[in-house]
C-alpha cells in the first residue's frame, strides 16, 4: 500500500488567514481522506473525496483532488486558533485494497 | 454511542513485562483497526479485523505482538515481552466499511522503561 506525503510538514499562520496543505501520492487511488488530530487525541475524519470527484466542501474546508498530478489539497479558510492541529491525508490503493494509509501529517499552528 | 473506547489511556511498564491494550469499537462497525503512532514512523497500521476475523496483520512488527477480537465489541493488542522501542501511542479505530471514514479512539500512550 502507498502512503501519501503531506506538504508542508509545518505551517504557522495568523488567525483569519487561509491555510493550505497538500498531499501527494504515487499510485492511483479509489478515495482520499483528510483527518485532523489535536494534540494528545485520536484522529478525526474531516472529508472523503472519491477519485472521480475534483472538489468537495465542508464548512470552512475545501478539498481538491487532481488525479493527473496525483495530488490533493486541503484549504481551511478564515482559520481560527482552534484549527491548530496536525492534518493527515489517507490514501487507499485502487488494486483492491481499500484500506487507507496515512501520511506523516502537516502540523498547523494558528496564532490568535 | 460513546465512540471508540480504549483502555488504559496511559501505561507505564518495565521492559520484559506483558502489556495488554483494550478496545471497544462502535456498535455496528464491522471493521476494527489497530495503529501505532511515533514521531519517527508516523501512524502505522498494525492489523485490521473484519467481522472479528483478522484480515491483514502484515504491519505487526514481530511475534511479540498479537491481537485478538473474540467478539464484535472487544479487541485486545498484546505485547509480550515489551521493549523500550515499543513506546508509542496505540490507536484503535473502527469503521462501518473499509472504504468509509474511520472513527478513532483516544489512544493508549505506552511507555516501556
Interface residues (C-beta under 8 A of the other chain):
Chain A: X30 X31 X33 X40 X41 X42 X43 X44 X45 X48 X88 X92 X98 X99 X100 X101 X102 X103 X104 X105
Chain B: X4 X33 X35 X42 X43 X45 X48 X56 X91 X93 X98 X99 X100 X101 X102 X103 X104 X105 X106 X107
